Amino acid sequence: MNFELPVIGEKVKPYQSLALHVMIAFALIGFGIISYVFYAFTYIVTKSKSPLFDLKLWGIIMLVFGFVILAVAVFRKRWMIYPKNNRIFRIIELIVCVLFIFLSYGNSLKMPVAIFSILSLGILFAIFWEGGNNKPLLISVSDEGVKLPATARTKFLVWTVIESIILRFGTITIECTGNTFFQWNVNNINFDNEIFEAYCKSKIEENREKRIKDW
């Protein structure tokens, strides 16, 4: 027999999406300050107009973008991580980071090029990863064992390590040996709950002797 239980959950957790926004904000603020200070330092030393005048302008732009992203992430985080808004911010951040890569490269500044290149790759990865966030996650229960959702640290449980499986009030709880358990909210199951629990209990009892022999 095979039972499939759709899991209510998110492939990407909200705090994970928010963390990258905050990281980009701090990177922009940091390099904005560095760019502006570098311009001011050059101006003081030469006592004339800095040949890197564009760093002053771009430093200010970095600071503005950085503080805006940070403010939204702190005060409007729920609005920010809403899928549509989150994607818009990702695209804006990607464009800004790519522009700063070209700016830094044009001024022969290797460190900013490396940092913003890494951030750009991270943003690209996040765009594709978060785009698949609506794909259904499933728990599959069969004669071989229990296949857990892709987000779980453990992908598969054999029956010999399972102590009990309980499906109550839209929540499945899997208790394993070693005082470990897994729990998810599920919905839209297309089978009888009692039949499912009876099947799980029979498989656990069937494999209990194998577990004792292994010990």
NUTORLO-236425 format. One record per residue: x negated, y, z negated of N, C-alpha, C, O in turn; residue number from 0; residue in one letter. Coordinates in steps of 0.2 Angstrom, whole numbers, plus 5000, padded with zeros to 4 digits. Layout:
! residues N
    nu    nv    nw   cau   cav   caw    cu    cv    cw    ou    ov    ow    k  r
     X     Y     Z     X     Y     Z     X     Y     Z     X     Y     Z  NUM  a
...
//
This chain:
! residues 215
    nu    nv    nw   cau   cav   caw    cu    cv    cw    ou    ov    ow    k  r
  4996  4994  5000  5000  5000  5000  4996  5006  5000  4990  5006  4998    0  m
  4999  5012  5002  4995  5018  5002  5000  5024  5001  5005  5025  5004    1  n
  4998  5028  4996  5002  5034  4994  4998  5040  4995  4992  5040  4993    2  f
  5001  5045  4998  4997  5051  4999  5001  5057  4995  5007  5058  4996    3  e
  4997  5061  4991  5000  5066  4987  4997  5073  4989  4991  5074  4988    4  l
  5001  5077  4992  4999  5084  4993  4997  5088  4987  5001  5088  4982    5  p
  4991  5091  4987  4989  5094  4981  4990  5102  4982  4989  5104  4987    6  v
  4993  5105  4977  4994  5112  4977  4987  5115  4974  4985  5114  4968    7  i
  4984  5118  4978  4977  5121  4976  4974  5125  4982  4977  5125  4987    8  g
  4968  5128  4980  4965  5132  4985  4958  5129  4986  4954  5127  4982    9  e
  4956  5129  4993  4949  5126  4995  4944  5131  4992  4939  5129  4990   10  k
  4946  5138  4992  4941  5143  4990  4945  5146  4984  4950  5149  4985   11  v
  4942  5146  4978  4944  5149  4972  4944  5157  4973  4939  5160  4976   12  k
  4949  5161  4970  4949  5168  4970  4942  5171  4968  4940  5176  4971   13  p
  4940  5168  4962  4934  5171  4959  4928  5170  4964  4923  5174  4964   14  y
  4928  5165  4968  4922  5164  4973  4923  5169  4979  4917  5172  4981   15  q
  4929  5171  4981  4929  5176  4986  4927  5183  4983  4924  5187  4987   16  s
  4929  5184  4977  4928  5191  4974  4920  5191  4973  4918  5197  4973   17  l
  4917  5186  4971  4910  5186  4969  4906  5189  4975  4901  5193  4974   18  a
  4907  5187  4981  4904  5189  4987  4905  5196  4988  4900  5200  4990   19  l
  4911  5199  4987  4912  5206  4988  4908  5210  4983  4905  5215  4985   20  h
  4908  5208  4977  4904  5211  4972  4896  5211  4974  4893  5216  4973   21  v
  4894  5205  4976  4887  5205  4978  4885  5210  4984  4880  5213  4984   22  m
  4890  5210  4989  4888  5215  4994  4889  5222  4992  4885  5226  4994   23  i
  4893  5224  4987  4894  5230  4984  4887  5232  4981  4885  5238  4982   24  a
  4885  5228  4977  4878  5229  4973  4873  5230  4978  4868  5234  4977   25  f
  4873  5226  4983  4867  5226  4988  4867  5233  4992  4862  5236  4993   26  a
  4873  5235  4994  4874  5242  4997  4872  5248  4992  4869  5252  4994   27  l
  4874  5247  4986  4873  5252  4981  4865  5253  4980  4862  5258  4980   28  i
  4862  5247  4979  4855  5246  4978  4851  5249  4983  4846  5253  4982   29  g
  4852  5247  4989  4848  5249  4995  4850  5257  4997  4846  5260  5000   30  f
  4856  5259  4995  4858  5266  4996  4854  5270  4992  4851  5275  4994   31  g
  4853  5268  4985  4849  5272  4981  4841  5272  4983  4838  5277  4983   32  i
  4839  5266  4985  4832  5266  4987  4831  5270  4994  4826  5273  4994   33  i
  4836  5270  4998  4835  5274  5004  4835  5281  5003  4831  5285  5006   34  s
  4839  5283  4999  4839  5291  4997  4833  5293  4993  4830  5298  4994   35  y
  4831  5289  4988  4825  5290  4984  4819  5290  4989  4814  5294  4988   36  v
  4818  5285  4994  4813  5285  4998  4813  5291  5003  4807  5294  5004   37  f
  4818  5294  5005  4819  5300  5009  4816  5306  5004  4812  5310  5007   38  y
  4819  5306  4998  4817  5312  4994  4810  5312  4992  4806  5317  4992   39  a
  4807  5306  4991  4800  5305  4989  4795  5307  4995  4790  5311  4995   40  f
  4797  5305  5001  4794  5307  5007  4794  5315  5008  4789  5318  5010   41  t
  4800  5318  5007  4801  5325  5008  4796  5329  5003  4793  5334  5005   42  y
  4796  5326  4997  4792  5330  4991  4785  5329  4993  4781  5334  4993   43  i
  4782  5323  4995  4775  5322  4997  4773  5327  5003  4768  5330  5003   44  v
  4777  5327  5008  4775  5330  5014  4777  5338  5014  4775  5342  5018   45  t
  4782  5339  5009  4784  5346  5009  4787  5349  5015  4787  5355  5017   46  k
  4790  5345  5019  4793  5346  5025  4799  5342  5026  4800  5337  5023   47  s
  4802  5343  5032  4808  5338  5034  4805  5331  5035  4801  5330  5038   48  k
  4809  5327  5031  4806  5320  5032  4807  5317  5039  4813  5318  5042   49  s
  4802  5313  5042  4803  5310  5048  4808  5305  5048  4811  5302  5053   50  p
  4810  5302  5042  4815  5297  5041  4822  5300  5038  4825  5298  5034   51  l
  4824  5306  5042  4830  5309  5039  4836  5305  5039  4840  5306  5035   52  f
  4836  5300  5044  4842  5296  5045  4843  5292  5039  4849  5289  5037   53  d
  4838  5290  5035  4838  5286  5029  4842  5290  5023  4846  5287  5019   54  l
  4842  5297  5023  4846  5300  5019  4853  5300  5020  4857  5298  5016   55  k
  4855  5300  5027  4862  5299  5029  4865  5292  5027  4870  5291  5025   56  l
  4861  5287  5030  4863  5280  5029  4863  5278  5021  4867  5274  5019   57  w
  4858  5281  5017  4858  5280  5010  4865  5282  5007  4868  5279  5003   58  g
  4867  5288  5009  4874  5290  5007  4879  5286  5009  4884  5284  5005   59  i
  4879  5284  5015  4884  5280  5018  4885  5273  5014  4890  5270  5013   60  i
  4879  5270  5013  4878  5264  5009  4881  5265  5002  4885  5260  5000   61  m
  4880  5270  4999  4882  5271  4992  4890  5272  4992  4893  5269  4988   62  l
  4893  5275  4997  4900  5276  4998  4903  5270  4999  4908  5268  4995   63  v
  4901  5266  5004  4904  5259  5005  4903  5255  4999  4908  5251  4997   64  f
  4897  5255  4996  4896  5250  4990  4901  5252  4984  4904  5247  4981   65  g
  4902  5258  4983  4906  5260  4977  4913  5259  4979  4917  5257  4974   66  f
  4915  5260  4985  4922  5259  4987  4924  5251  4986  4929  5249  4983   67  v
  4919  5247  4989  4920  5240  4988  4920  5237  4981  4925  5233  4979   68  i
  4916  5240  4977  4915  5238  4970  4922  5241  4966  4924  5237  4962   69  l
  4924  5247  4967  4930  5249  4964  4936  5245  4966  4940  5244  4961   70  a
  4937  5243  4972  4943  5239  4974  4942  5232  4971  4947  5230  4968   71  v
  4936  5230  4970  4935  5223  4968  4937  5223  4960  4939  5218  4957   72  a
  4935  5228  4957  4937  5229  4949  4944  5231  4948  4947  5228  4943   73  v
  4947  5236  4951  4953  5238  4949  4959  5236  4954  4965  5236  4951   74  f
  4957  5233  4960  4963  5230  4964  4961  5223  4966  4962  5222  4972   75  r
  4958  5219  4962  4955  5213  4964  4961  5208  4967  4959  5204  4972   76  k
  4967  5208  4964  4972  5204  4967  4974  5206  4974  4975  5202  4978   77  r
  4974  5212  4975  4976  5215  4981  4970  5213  4986  4972  5212  4992   78  w
  4964  5214  4984  4958  5213  4988  4958  5205  4991  4956  5204  4996   79  m
  4959  5201  4986  4959  5194  4988  4965  5191  4992  4965  5185  4993   80  i
  4970  5195  4993  4976  5193  4997  4973  5191  5004  4969  5195  5006   81  y
  4974  5185  5007  4971  5183  5013  4970  5188  5018  4965  5188  5021   82  p
  4975  5192  5020  4975  5196  5025  4970  5202  5023  4966  5204  5027   83  k
  4971  5205  5017  4966  5210  5015  4959  5208  5014  4954  5211  5016   84  n
  4958  5202  5012  4952  5199  5011  4948  5198  5018  4942  5200  5018   85  n
  4952  5196  5023  4948  5195  5029  4946  5202  5032  4941  5203  5035   86  r
  4951  5207  5031  4949  5214  5034  4943  5216  5031  4938  5219  5034   87  i
  4942  5215  5024  4936  5218  5020  4930  5214  5023  4925  5217  5024   88  f
  4931  5207  5024  4925  5203  5026  4923  5206  5033  4917  5207  5034   89  r
  4927  5208  5038  4925  5210  5044  4922  5217  5044  4917  5218  5047   90  i
  4924  5221  5039  4921  5228  5038  4914  5227  5035  4909  5230  5038   91  i
  4914  5223  5030  4907  5221  5027  4902  5219  5032  4896  5220  5032   92  e
  4904  5214  5037  4900  5211  5042  4897  5217  5046  4891  5217  5048   93  l
  4902  5221  5049  4900  5226  5053  4895  5231  5050  4890  5233  5053   94  i
  4896  5233  5044  4892  5237  5040  4885  5234  5039  4880  5237  5040   95  v
  4885  5228  5037  4878  5224  5036  4874  5224  5043  4868  5225  5043   96  c
  4878  5222  5048  4874  5222  5055  4871  5228  5057  4866  5229  5059   97  v
  4875  5234  5056  4873  5241  5057  4866  5242  5053  4862  5245  5056   98  l
  4866  5240  5047  4861  5241  5042  4855  5237  5044  4849  5239  5043   99  f
  4856  5231  5047  4850  5227  5050  4847  5231  5055  4841  5231  5055  100  i
  4851  5234  5060  4848  5237  5065  4844  5244  5063  4839  5245  5065  101  f
  4847  5247  5058  4844  5253  5055  4838  5252  5052  4832  5255  5053  102  l
  4838  5246  5048  4831  5244  5044  4826  5242  5049  4820  5244  5048  103  s
  4828  5238  5054  4823  5236  5059  4820  5242  5063  4814  5242  5064  104  y
  4824  5247  5065  4822  5252  5068  4817  5257  5064  4813  5260  5067  105  g
  4817  5256  5057  4813  5260  5053  4807  5255  5050  4804  5257  5046  106  n
  4807  5249  5053  4802  5244  5051  4802  5243  5044  4797  5242  5040  107  s
  4808  5242  5041  4809  5240  5034  4811  5233  5034  4817  5231  5035  108  l
  4806  5229  5032  4807  5221  5033  4812  5219  5027  4816  5214  5029  109  k
  4811  5221  5021  4815  5218  5016  4823  5219  5017  4827  5214  5016  110  m
  4825  5225  5018  4832  5226  5020  4835  5222  5026  4840  5220  5026  111  p
  4830  5221  5031  4832  5217  5036  4834  5210  5034  4839  5207  5036  112  v
  4829  5207  5030  4830  5200  5027  4836  5200  5023  4840  5195  5024  113  a
  4837  5205  5018  4843  5205  5014  4850  5205  5017  4854  5201  5016  114  i
  4850  5210  5022  4857  5211  5025  4858  5205  5031  4864  5204  5032  115  f
  4853  5202  5033  4853  5196  5037  4856  5190  5033  4861  5187  5036  116  s
  4854  5189  5027  4856  5184  5023  4864  5185  5021  4868  5181  5022  117  i
  4865  5192  5019  4872  5194  5018  4877  5193  5024  4882  5191  5023  118  l
  4874  5194  5030  4878  5194  5036  4880  5186  5037  4886  5185  5039  119  s
  4875  5182  5036  4876  5175  5037  4881  5172  5032  4886  5168  5033  120  l
  4881  5175  5026  4885  5173  5020  4892  5175  5022  4897  5172  5020  121  g
  4893  5181  5025  4900  5184  5026  4903  5180  5032  4909  5178  5032  122  i
  4899  5178  5037  4901  5174  5042  4904  5167  5040  4909  5165  5042  123  l
  4900  5164  5036  4902  5158  5033  4908  5158  5029  4913  5154  5029  124  f
  4909  5164  5025  4915  5165  5021  4921  5166  5025  4926  5163  5024  125  a
  4920  5169  5031  4926  5170  5035  4928  5164  5038  4935  5163  5038  126  i
  4924  5159  5040  4926  5153  5043  4929  5148  5037  4934  5145  5038  127  f
  4925  5148  5031  4927  5144  5026  4934  5146  5023  4938  5142  5021  128  w
  4935  5153  5022  4941  5155  5019  4947  5154  5024  4953  5154  5022  129  e
  4945  5154  5031  4950  5153  5036  4953  5147  5036  4959  5146  5038  130  g
  4950  5142  5033  4953  5135  5032  4956  5134  5026  4957  5128  5024  131  g
  4957  5139  5022  4960  5138  5015  4967  5135  5015  4969  5133  5010  132  n
  4970  5136  5020  4977  5134  5020  4978  5127  5022  4984  5124  5023  133  n
  4973  5123  5024  4973  5116  5026  4975  5112  5020  4973  5113  5014  134  k
  4980  5107  5021  4982  5103  5015  4977  5099  5012  4973  5096  5015  135  p
  4977  5099  5005  4973  5094  5001  4977  5088  4999  4982  5089  4997  136  l
  4974  5082  5000  4978  5076  4998  4974  5072  4993  4968  5072  4993  137  l
  4978  5068  4989  4975  5063  4985  4978  5057  4988  4984  5056  4989  138  i
  4974  5052  4990  4976  5046  4993  4975  5040  4989  4969  5039  4986  139  s
  4980  5036  4987  4979  5030  4982  4981  5024  4987  4986  5023  4990  140  v
  4976  5020  4987  4976  5013  4991  4974  5008  4987  4972  5008  4981  141  s
  4973  5002  4990  4971  4996  4987  4963  4996  4985  4961  4993  4980  142  d
  4960  5001  4989  4953  5001  4988  4951  5006  4982  4946  5005  4978  143  e
  4956  5011  4980  4954  5015  4975  4958  5022  4976  4963  5022  4980  144  g
  4956  5027  4973  4959  5034  4974  4954  5039  4977  4948  5040  4975  145  v
  4956  5041  4983  4952  5046  4986  4954  5053  4984  4960  5055  4985  146  k
  4950  5057  4981  4951  5064  4978  4951  5069  4984  4948  5068  4989  147  l
  4954  5075  4982  4953  5081  4987  4946  5083  4988  4942  5081  4984  148  p
  4945  5086  4994  4939  5089  4996  4935  5093  4991  4929  5094  4991  149  a
  4940  5097  4987  4937  5102  4982  4934  5098  4976  4931  5101  4972  150  t
  4936  5092  4975  4934  5088  4969  4926  5087  4969  4924  5085  4974  151  a
  4923  5087  4963  4916  5085  4963  4915  5078  4965  4910  5076  4968  152  r
  4919  5073  4962  4919  5066  4964  4924  5065  4969  4930  5067  4969  153  t
  4922  5062  4975  4926  5061  4980  4931  5055  4980  4936  5054  4983  154  k
  4928  5049  4977  4932  5043  4977  4931  5039  4970  4926  5039  4967  155  f
  4937  5037  4968  4937  5033  4962  4939  5026  4963  4944  5024  4966  156  l
  4935  5021  4961  4937  5014  4962  4941  5012  4956  4941  5015  4951  157  v
  4945  5007  4956  4950  5005  4951  4947  5003  4945  4950  5004  4939  158  w
  4941  5001  4945  4937  4998  4939  4935  5004  4934  4934  5003  4928  159  t
  4935  5010  4936  4934  5016  4932  4940  5020  4930  4939  5024  4926  160  v
  4946  5017  4932  4952  5021  4930  4956  5018  4925  4957  5012  4925  161  i
  4957  5022  4920  4961  5019  4914  4968  5020  4915  4972  5015  4913  162  e
  4971  5025  4918  4978  5026  4919  4979  5032  4924  4975  5036  4925  163  s
  4985  5032  4927  4987  5037  4932  4994  5038  4930  4999  5034  4930  164  i
  4995  5045  4928  5002  5047  4926  5004  5053  4931  5001  5057  4932  165  i
  5010  5052  4934  5013  5057  4938  5020  5059  4935  5025  5056  4935  166  l
  5019  5065  4932  5025  5068  4928  5026  5076  4929  5021  5079  4929  167  r
  5032  5078  4931  5034  5085  4931  5029  5088  4936  5027  5094  4935  168  f
  5028  5085  4942  5024  5088  4947  5016  5088  4946  5013  5092  4949  169  g
  5014  5085  4941  5007  5085  4939  5004  5077  4939  5007  5073  4936  170  t
  4999  5076  4942  4996  5069  4942  4990  5070  4938  4985  5074  4939  171  i
  4989  5065  4933  4983  5065  4929  4980  5058  4929  4983  5053  4929  172  t
  4974  5058  4931  4970  5052  4931  4965  5052  4926  4960  5056  4926  173  i
  4965  5047  4921  4961  5046  4916  4956  5041  4918  4958  5035  4920  174  e
  4949  5042  4916  4944  5037  4918  4940  5035  4912  4941  5038  4907  175  c
  4936  5030  4913  4932  5028  4908  4927  5034  4906  4925  5038  4911  176  t
  4924  5034  4900  4919  5039  4898  4923  5045  4896  4919  5051  4896  177  g
  4929  5045  4895  4933  5051  4892  4933  5057  4898  4933  5063  4896  178  n
  4933  5055  4904  4934  5060  4909  4941  5059  4912  4944  5054  4913  179  t
  4944  5065  4915  4950  5064  4918  4950  5070  4923  4947  5075  4923  180  f
  4955  5069  4928  4956  5073  4934  4964  5075  4934  4968  5071  4932  181  f
  4965  5081  4935  4972  5083  4935  4974  5088  4941  4970  5093  4942  182  q
  4979  5087  4944  4981  5092  4950  4989  5093  4950  4992  5088  4947  183  w
  4991  5098  4952  4998  5099  4953  5000  5097  4960  4996  5098  4965  184  n
  5005  5093  4961  5007  5090  4968  5014  5092  4969  5018  5094  4964  185  v
  5016  5092  4975  5023  5093  4977  5025  5089  4984  5020  5087  4987  186  n
  5031  5089  4985  5034  5086  4991  5031  5078  4992  5030  5076  4998  187  n
  5032  5074  4987  5030  5067  4988  5036  5064  4991  5042  5065  4989  188  i
  5035  5059  4995  5040  5055  4998  5041  5048  4996  5042  5044  5000  189  n
  5039  5047  4990  5040  5040  4987  5043  5041  4980  5043  5046  4977  190  f
  5045  5035  4978  5048  5035  4971  5043  5035  4966  5038  5031  4966  191  d
  5043  5039  4961  5038  5040  4956  5037  5033  4952  5031  5032  4950  192  n
  5042  5030  4950  5042  5024  4946  5038  5018  4950  5034  5015  4947  193  e
  5039  5018  4956  5036  5013  4961  5028  5015  4961  5024  5010  4960  194  i
  5027  5021  4961  5020  5023  4962  5016  5021  4955  5011  5019  4955  195  f
  5019  5023  4950  5016  5022  4943  5015  5014  4942  5010  5012  4939  196  e
  5020  5010  4944  5020  5003  4943  5014  5000  4947  5011  4996  4945  197  a
  5014  5003  4953  5008  5001  4958  5001  5002  4955  4997  4998  4954  198  y
  5000  5008  4952  4994  5010  4949  4993  5006  4943  4987  5004  4942  199  c
  4998  5005  4939  4996  5001  4933  4994  4994  4935  4990  4991  4932  200  k
  4997  4991  4940  4996  4984  4942  4988  4984  4945  4985  4979  4943  201  s
  4986  4989  4948  4979  4989  4951  4974  4990  4945  4969  4987  4946  202  k
  4976  4994  4940  4972  4995  4935  4971  4989  4931  4965  4987  4929  203  i
  4976  4985  4930  4976  4979  4926  4972  4973  4930  4969  4969  4927  204  e
  4973  4974  4936  4970  4969  4941  4963  4969  4941  4959  4964  4941  205  e
  4960  4975  4940  4953  4977  4940  4950  4978  4933  4944  4978  4933  206  n
  4954  4977  4928  4951  4978  4921  4946  4972  4920  4941  4973  4917  207  r
  4948  4966  4922  4944  4960  4920  4937  4961  4924  4932  4959  4921  208  e
  4937  4964  4930  4931  4965  4934  4927  4970  4930  4921  4969  4930  209  k
  4930  4975  4927  4926  4980  4924  4923  4977  4917  4917  4978  4916  210  r
  4926  4972  4914  4923  4969  4908  4918  4965  4910  4913  4964  4906  211  i
  4918  4961  4916  4913  4957  4918  4907  4961  4920  4901  4959  4919  212  k
  4908  4967  4923  4902  4971  4925  4898  4973  4918  4892  4974  4919  213  d
  4902  4974  4913  4899  4977  4907  4895  4971  4904  4891  4972  4899  214  w
//
